[in-house]
Amino acid sequence: MKGTTKARAAGLTIGALSRRTGCNIETIRFYEKQGLVPAPPRTEGGHRVYGETHLRRLGFIRRSRDVGFTLDEVRALLRLADGHHTCAEVQALALEHLDSVRRTIADLQRLERTLSETADRCVGGDAPNCPVLETLFSDVSAWPRD
């Protein structure tokens, strides 16, 4: 029993790691299964014991996901962060992601324009013809473009 107490005192339980990183427990286990986070050592009782490395790595993953990197992109960034990188390689990944974000923004702006124009044509009330429904049933190629 002493080994269990000592091991637990030296690290974090999965619950404590979850609270410190803001990642839920299932997400932490998922990242372990995906190989994004190394498997932690276990106590004699079989409980996972997480350390500073896990805390930092989960923080990195969380921030990467917050800025929209996919799991594959996070995996690539982690490979680079693990010492197999040049700053130019990291920059290339970041710029590729930035291009994707910009394309998404442009798509969302087109969507906003279409919805705004359609909603502006709608008079509301009890009219049987609804421009919003007509637009949704119309041919996509008729929608406004840049």
Rosetta blueprint (number, residue, H / E / L):
1 M L
2 K H
3 G H
4 T H
5 T H
6 K H
7 A H
8 R H
9 A H
10 A H
11 G L
12 L E
13 T L
14 I H
15 G H
16 A H
17 L H
18 S H
19 R H
20 R H
21 T H
22 G L
23 C L
24 N L
25 I H
26 E H
27 T H
28 I H
29 R H
30 F H
31 Y H
32 E H
33 K H
34 Q L
35 G L
36 L L
37 V L
38 P L
39 A L
40 P L
41 P L
42 R E
43 T L
44 E L
45 G L
46 G L
47 H L
48 R E
49 V L
50 Y E
51 G L
52 E H
53 T H
54 H H
55 L H
56 R H
57 R H
58 L H
59 G H
60 F H
61 I H
62 R H
63 R H
64 S H
65 R H
66 D H
67 V L
68 G L
69 F L
70 T L
71 L H
72 D H
73 E H
74 V H
75 R H
76 A H
77 L H
78 L H
79 R H
80 L H
81 A H
82 D L
83 G L
84 H L
85 H L
86 T L
87 C H
88 A H
89 E H
90 V H
91 Q H
92 A H
93 L H
94 A H
95 L H
96 E H
97 H H
98 L H
99 D H
100 S H
101 V H
102 R H
103 R H
104 T H
105 I H
106 A H
107 D H
108 L H
109 Q H
110 R H
111 L H
112 E H
113 R H
114 T H
115 L H
116 S H
117 E H
118 T H
119 A H
120 D H
121 R H
122 C L
123 V L
124 G L
125 G L
126 D L
127 A L
128 P L
129 N L
130 C L
131 P H
132 V H
133 L H
134 E H
135 T H
136 L H
137 F H
138 S L
139 D L
140 V H
141 S H
142 A H
143 W L
144 P L
145 R L
146 D L
